[in-house]
Amino acid sequence: MNFVTAFICTFVLCWITIPALLVLLGLINFYTTVMEGRCKVYILFGRVIGVITEPGLHLLWLRLGPQAALVRFFGRVHEIDTRLDQEYLRSNPVNTEEGTPMAVGVWYEMRVKHPVDFLFKNVDPRGSLRANVANATVRCLSNLPLNDMLESRHSMSRMVRSEVSPKAEEWGYQLGSIYIRKVNFRDSLMIRQIEQKVVNRLRQVTSAIRQAGTNQVDIITSSAERQAATEFAKARSVRPQMIGQALREIGQDPDVLNAVFETLEVERLVKANVDITLIPDQGNETLVGLLASGVDLKLTQAGAIKPPIPPLNQ
C-alpha cells in the first residue's frame, strides 16, 4: 500500500506539478532559454532593461531583478536572429569611363551585432542595408575604366565595403565579405558585337595554330626527305663498289661465276617473256641452220622434215 501511494505521488509530482510550476515561472519571466544564434531584448515601459545574447538557460530575476515579471504584462520581448546571413543583388546599373552600360552583381554577408540599434535606429534595417549596398555600388563603381571593371574585382569589393560599413554599423549590422560576383554588359547589340569579335579572334587563333602546325610538319617532312635523299645518294655511290667486290669474290671460283651468269641470263629471258626453242645437244647442222634462218618447222605424218618449197622462176 505504501508503494502504491509513493508511486502515485511521484507520478503526480513529475508529470503534473513540475510542468505546471515551470509554466507558472515562465509566465512571470522567472527564467528563459536562448537558442544558438539568437538573442532576446527585454523592454519595459518603452525602456530597454536587458539584452541576453548568450545561448542557454538564464534566470531573469537574478539578471534583471523582479521587474522582469512585469515585462509579460507591461513590456515586450524581442527575439532577434543573429546568425550570419547573405544576400545577392543582381544587375546594378553602372557606366564605365568610356560610357559603356554595365551591370554589376554584388554578394554580401551580414549579421546583427547590436540588437538595440537594430530595433530602434531603423524601421527596416535589412531593406535599408540592401538599398545602401546598391547605391554604394553604383556610386563607387561608376566612371571606372572598362579594363579595371572587368579585371579588378577585389579592389572594387573593398571599395564598396568601406563605403557601406559605417552606415551598416549604425543600424546594428556587422558586414562580412562583400564580393563583386558578376560584371556583364547591358546592351544586347553590344553583347552581340563582342561575341562576334570573340568568335573572329578565336578563328584567327585557330587558323594561326593550324598554319603553325602545317609549317612544322612541312619542315619535318622536308628534313626527312633531305636526309633520305642523302642516304640514297650514299647508297648509289657505294653500290658499284659493293657489286664489284662481290663479283671479284665470285670470280675466284669459275664454276660459281658460270652459275651466276647462267642464272642472270635465265632471269632476263624470263622477264623478257619471249618464246624459247630448245635444241638437243647432238642436233645436226641442218636443223641448226633452219632454226637460224627463222623457218617454221612442222613434222609430217611420217615424221620427216618437209623442206620449204623454193619460189618458181618466171
C-alpha positions in Angstrom: 0.0 0.0 0.0 2.8 2.4 0.8 4.5 1.6 -2.5 1.3 2.4 -4.5 0.9 5.7 -2.6 4.5 6.7 -3.2 4.2 5.8 -6.9 1.1 7.9 -7.3 2.6 10.9 -5.5 5.8 10.7 -7.6 3.8 10.4 -10.8 1.7 13.5 -10.0 4.8 15.4 -8.9 6.8 14.6 -12.1 4.1 14.8 -14.7 1.7 17.4 -13.4 3.1 19.5 -10.6 6.6 20.3 -12.1 5.3 21.1 -15.6 2.7 23.3 -14.1 5.3 25.0 -11.9 7.6 25.6 -14.9 4.7 27.2 -16.9 3.9 29.5 -13.9 7.5 30.5 -13.6 7.6 31.2 -17.4 4.5 33.4 -17.1 6.2 35.6 -14.6 9.5 35.6 -16.5 11.5 33.9 -13.8 13.7 32.1 -16.4 14.1 31.9 -20.1 16.1 29.9 -22.7 18.0 31.4 -25.6 18.8 29.3 -28.6 22.1 29.3 -30.5 22.3 32.2 -32.9 19.5 34.1 -31.2 19.3 36.9 -28.7 16.4 38.5 -26.6 15.8 42.1 -25.9 13.5 43.0 -22.9 11.6 46.3 -22.9 9.6 47.6 -20.0 7.6 50.9 -20.3 9.4 51.8 -23.5 12.9 51.3 -22.0 15.4 48.5 -22.6 16.1 46.7 -19.3 18.2 43.9 -20.6 19.7 42.1 -23.5 20.6 38.4 -23.4 22.9 37.3 -26.3 24.5 34.1 -24.9 22.7 30.8 -25.5 21.4 28.7 -22.6 19.2 28.9 -19.6 19.0 32.3 -17.8 17.3 33.2 -14.5 15.8 36.6 -15.3 15.0 37.6 -11.7 18.7 37.2 -10.8 19.8 39.0 -14.0 17.2 41.7 -14.4 15.5 41.8 -11.0 11.9 41.3 -10.0 10.9 43.8 -12.7 11.3 41.0 -15.2 7.9 39.7 -14.0 6.2 43.0 -15.3 7.6 42.6 -18.8 5.0 39.9 -19.5 2.2 42.4 -18.8 3.6 45.9 -19.4 6.5 45.3 -21.7 7.7 43.3 -24.7 10.3 40.7 -25.6 12.0 40.8 -29.0 13.8 37.7 -30.2 16.4 38.6 -32.9 18.2 36.2 -35.3 22.0 36.9 -35.0 23.2 34.2 -37.4 25.3 35.0 -40.4 23.1 35.9 -43.4 23.9 36.7 -47.0 22.2 38.3 -50.0 22.9 38.8 -53.7 21.9 42.0 -55.6 21.7 41.4 -59.3 22.4 43.7 -62.3 23.1 47.0 -60.6 23.4 49.5 -63.5 26.7 51.4 -63.8 28.5 53.2 -66.6 32.2 53.0 -67.4 34.5 55.8 -68.1 34.0 55.2 -71.8 30.2 55.3 -71.4 29.6 51.6 -71.7 26.5 50.5 -69.9 27.4 47.7 -67.5 25.5 45.6 -64.9 27.2 44.6 -61.6 26.1 41.8 -59.3 27.1 42.2 -55.6 27.1 39.5 -53.0 27.5 40.4 -49.3 27.3 38.9 -45.8 25.9 40.5 -42.7 24.9 39.6 -39.1 23.2 41.6 -36.3 25.9 42.8 -33.9 24.0 45.4 -31.8 20.4 44.3 -31.2 19.2 47.6 -29.7 20.4 49.6 -32.7 18.9 47.0 -35.0 15.5 47.5 -33.3 15.3 51.3 -32.8 17.7 53.0 -35.3 15.8 52.0 -38.4 12.3 50.7 -39.1 13.5 48.4 -41.9 17.3 47.8 -41.4 17.5 44.9 -43.8 15.9 46.8 -46.7 17.9 49.9 -45.8 21.1 47.9 -45.9 20.2 46.4 -49.3 19.5 49.9 -50.7 22.7 51.2 -49.2 24.8 48.5 -50.8 23.1 49.0 -54.2 23.6 52.8 -54.1 27.2 52.4 -52.9 27.9 50.0 -55.8 26.6 52.5 -58.3 28.3 55.5 -56.7 31.7 53.8 -56.3 32.0 51.8 -59.5 30.6 54.4 -62.0 33.1 56.1 -64.3 35.8 53.4 -63.8 37.8 52.3 -66.8 36.4 49.2 -68.6 39.5 47.2 -68.1 39.6 47.9 -64.4 35.9 47.0 -64.0 36.5 43.7 -65.8 39.7 42.7 -64.1 40.0 44.4 -60.6 37.0 42.9 -58.7 38.9 42.6 -55.5 39.7 46.3 -55.2 36.1 47.2 -56.2 34.8 44.9 -53.5 36.9 46.6 -50.9 35.8 50.0 -52.1 32.1 49.1 -51.8 32.7 47.6 -48.3 34.5 50.6 -47.0 31.6 52.8 -48.2 28.8 50.7 -46.7 30.3 49.6 -43.4 29.8 52.8 -41.3 26.1 53.1 -42.1 25.6 49.3 -41.5 27.2 49.5 -38.0 24.9 52.5 -37.2 21.9 50.3 -38.0 23.2 47.4 -35.8 24.7 45.3 -38.6 28.2 43.9 -39.0 29.2 43.4 -42.6 31.2 40.3 -43.6 32.5 39.7 -47.1 31.4 41.9 -50.0 32.3 40.5 -53.4 31.6 41.8 -56.9 30.5 38.5 -58.3 29.4 39.3 -61.9 30.1 42.1 -64.3 28.3 42.0 -67.7 27.1 44.3 -70.5 23.6 45.5 -70.5 23.2 46.5 -74.2 22.2 43.5 -76.3 23.6 44.9 -79.5 27.0 45.4 -77.8 26.9 41.9 -76.5 26.4 40.5 -80.0 29.2 42.7 -81.3 31.5 41.5 -78.6 30.5 37.9 -79.2 31.3 38.3 -82.9 34.7 39.8 -82.1 35.4 36.9 -79.8 34.4 34.4 -82.5 36.6 36.1 -85.1 39.5 36.2 -82.7 39.1 32.5 -82.0 39.0 31.8 -85.7 42.2 33.8 -86.2 44.0 32.0 -83.3 42.8 28.6 -84.6 44.0 29.4 -88.1 47.3 30.6 -86.8 47.7 27.4 -84.7 46.8 25.2 -87.7 49.2 27.1 -90.0 52.0 26.8 -87.5 51.3 23.1 -87.2 51.3 22.7 -91.0 54.6 24.7 -91.3 56.2 22.5 -88.6 55.0 19.3 -90.4 56.4 20.6 -93.7 59.8 21.4 -92.0 59.9 17.9 -90.5 58.9 16.3 -93.9 61.5 18.3 -95.9 64.2 17.5 -93.4 63.3 13.8 -93.5 63.2 13.9 -97.4 66.6 15.6 -97.4 68.1 13.0 -95.1 66.6 10.2 -97.1 67.9 11.7 -100.4 71.4 11.9 -98.8 71.3 8.3 -97.7 70.1 7.1 -101.1 72.9 9.1 -102.8 75.4 7.5 -100.5 73.9 4.1 -101.3 74.1 4.7 -105.0 77.7 5.8 -104.7 78.6 2.7 -102.7 76.6 0.2 -104.9 79.1 -0.2 -107.8 81.9 -0.8 -105.3 80.0 -3.4 -103.4 78.9 -5.1 -106.6 82.4 -5.1 -108.0 83.8 -6.5 -104.8 81.1 -9.3 -104.8 81.9 -10.1 -108.4 85.6 -10.3 -107.6 84.9 -12.7 -104.8 82.7 -14.8 -107.1 85.2 -14.7 -110.0 87.7 -16.6 -107.9 85.7 -19.7 -108.5 84.9 -20.3 -112.2 82.1 -22.7 -111.5 80.3 -20.3 -109.3 80.9 -17.5 -111.8 79.4 -19.5 -114.7 76.4 -20.5 -112.5 75.7 -16.8 -111.6 75.9 -15.7 -115.2 73.6 -18.5 -116.3 71.1 -17.6 -113.6 71.2 -14.0 -114.6 70.7 -15.0 -118.3 67.7 -17.2 -117.4 66.2 -14.4 -115.3 66.5 -11.9 -118.2 64.9 -14.4 -120.6 62.0 -15.0 -118.1 61.5 -11.3 -117.7 61.6 -10.7 -121.5 58.5 -13.0 -121.9 59.7 -14.5 -125.3 59.4 -17.9 -127.0 62.3 -20.3 -126.2 63.4 -23.1 -128.6 65.4 -25.9 -127.0 67.9 -27.7 -129.3 69.3 -31.1 -128.4 73.0 -31.3 -127.7 73.6 -33.7 -130.7 71.4 -31.8 -133.2 72.6 -31.9 -136.9 73.8 -28.8 -138.7 70.7 -28.8 -141.0 68.4 -28.3 -138.0 70.5 -25.6 -136.6 70.7 -23.8 -139.9 67.0 -24.0 -140.4 66.3 -22.6 -137.0 68.8 -19.8 -137.6 67.0 -18.9 -140.8 63.7 -18.4 -139.0 61.8 -21.1 -140.8 58.7 -22.6 -139.0 59.4 -26.3 -139.0 56.5 -28.8 -138.8 56.6 -32.5 -138.6 54.8 -34.5 -141.3 52.8 -37.7 -140.6 55.8 -39.8 -141.5 58.0 -37.9 -139.1 60.2 -36.4 -141.8 61.0 -32.8 -142.1 59.5 -31.2 -145.1 61.8 -28.5 -146.5 60.4 -25.3 -147.7 59.4 -25.0 -151.5 61.6 -22.6 -153.3 59.9 -20.0 -155.4 59.4 -20.6 -159.2 61.4 -18.5 -161.6 59.3 -16.8 -164.3 
